[in-house]
Amino acid sequence: MENLQLAQRIRAFRKLKGFTQQQLAEQTGVSLAVLGAIERGNRRAEDQILTKIVDVLGITMSELKSSK
């Protein structure tokens, strides 16, 4: 999946689930700067970070990476 497309999906799911960037950063243990860079598509999210994000958001990796 393209980095920018994944970044947009992370942001969309975060907003859909009612999280601010700060809240998601705190609950995943990822810094706000790193999360912001991932959501802007400026940084590739490592699998470990993606796993934390989907766990906190209550979605599956398949849902996050789905192009539908």
Buried (B, 14 or more C-beta within 10 A) or exposed (E): EEEEEBBBBBBEBBEEEEBEBEBBBBBBEBEBEBBBBBBEBEBEBEEEBBEBBBEBBEBEEEEBEEEE
